[in-house]
Amino acid sequence: MTPMIFVTGGAGYVGAHCCKAFAAAGWNVVVYDSLYRGWRDFAKWGRLIEGDLRDADALSAALAEVRPDAVAHFAALAYVGESVGDPGTYYDVNTCGTLNLLQAMAKQGLDKIVFSSTCATYGSPERLPITEDTRQAPINPYGASKLFVERMLGDFGLAHGLRSVALRYFNAAGADPDGEIGERHAPETHLIPLAIAAARPGTSALTVFGDDFDTPDGTCIRDYIHVADLADAHVLALRHLFAGGASDVFNLGTETGTSVNGVIEAVEKVSGASVRHSYGPRREGDPAVLVASAAKARDILGWQPQRSDIATVIEHAWRWHQAESDRA
């Protein structure tokens, strides 16, 4: 029997790429998305049900109708700076919305979920690279809202037999290698799309937030992971649960960091154009360095990034953004 995957947030950036991977694995997909920050044209690998996590009745009705074999949960707000200024909305959507989802799953006897977590749960780590047993001490409401969900997953596991995999992403980046979907946000706050935009004529310059971090060039260092490699990890995580695997957490990263200035240089190399940029103050809630250890995902899930060198990430992103610009 073909598995049915209920994908919250499946019209968003990472969720849509994962829907494509689920369909390629031969699974059926239903997307549940409010389209607040998702895109109708990204929901192309399964039926779309428009709905909000905070509407508990609508969410329960959708789950009861679909009766999925597993849930892949991406629906969330994900801007660090926005979370600092508006923490209540982040706890409402990310934490309380997920509580609605878990309660509805428990009532209907649904017992498998893969959760889109984040390296922001670690805060400013005490050691690098970051392993899954690194102390979780988020320094912004976004990270805290996701950490609360991880704790709820454990509690629902004990109380209701829920088996879960929490995938702690580092910096999702790039675009579908086939060019069907890519990174589109409104507003756009992510570095690579903004750097690509700043390499094109007639667009705004990039503001780099901080050049006084304790890093070799003074700019933040992040671990950029190709979104298609993230999608592969979600397929493996669901297969782990389908095979009876126990609940677990995994970092998803490349074990290599790239600074903001390094990303700018890579965009310039791929595009052949100068990235217009200036330096501004740091953003609240930004750690200096976040780099993963992905050994556990390799050992248990058999996951190995295939496309996540920074040149390939930016090449795929550049190609998609150029096509997106041509379509506009």
C-alpha positions, 0 to 999 in steps of 0.5 A: 500500500502506498504511504500517504504523507500529510505535509504541513507547510508544504507550499513553503520553501523547504516543505515544497522541495520535500513534497517533490522528494516524497512524490519521487519516492512513490508516496502520496502527498497532501499539503496543509498550508495557510498560504500566509508565507507559502505559495500556491504554485509550489503545491504541485506534488499533491492536493492542497488543503488551505488551513491554519495550524491555529484552527484546531477544528479545521486541522482535525477535520483535515487529518480525519479526512486524509488519514495519513500514514505519517505527518511531515511538519514544516508549517512555522514562522522562521525569521529570527529578527521578526521573532525578537520583535514579535515573540507572541506570534512565534509562540502562537504559530510555532508552539501552540499550532504544533500542540494542536497538531499533536493533540489531533494526531493523538486523538486519531491514533496517528503515531509518526511525525517528522518535524522541521526543527532548527540549529537555532535551538542551540543558541551560541554553542559552547563547542564546535562542531555542534552535535545533537547532545550539545546543550540547547539554550536558544537566544531568540524566540524562534529557536525557543519556539522550536525547542518547546516543540521538541520537548512536546514530541518527547512527552507525546511519545511517552503518553501516546506512543508517538514516534518522531524524528526531529531534524535540526536544520542548519542553513537551508539554501539553494534551489531544486536542481531541476529548476521547478521550485526555489527559495522565495520568501516575502519578505526575503531575509535570507542571505543567498537570495539577497546577495544574488539580487544585489548582483543584478542591476537595478536592485537594492544593495545587500546589508551585511549584519555585523562585521565585528564577530569573533570570526576570521573575517568578522562576519557570521559563519553558517553551515549551508545545506542544499535544500534538495539534500534536506529533502533526501534526509526527510525521505530517510527519516520517514523510512526510519519511522516506517521501518519501526525506528525509534524517536530520535533527533538529527543535525542536518548540515555539511560540517563546513562553515562559510562566512557572509563574506565568503558567500558574497565572494561565491555569488560573485564567482558564479554570477560574474558580477559584483555584489553591491553591499555595505555593513550594518550593525549586528541583528539581535539573536545572531550567534557568531558561528553555527557549524554542524556535526552530521555524523549521527545522520550518516550513521543511523539514517545513511544520509550524506549531502550530495549537492551542498558545496557552496558553489553548487548551492549558489549555482542552483540558486542563481539559475532559479532566481534568474528564471524567476526574474525572467518570469516576473 
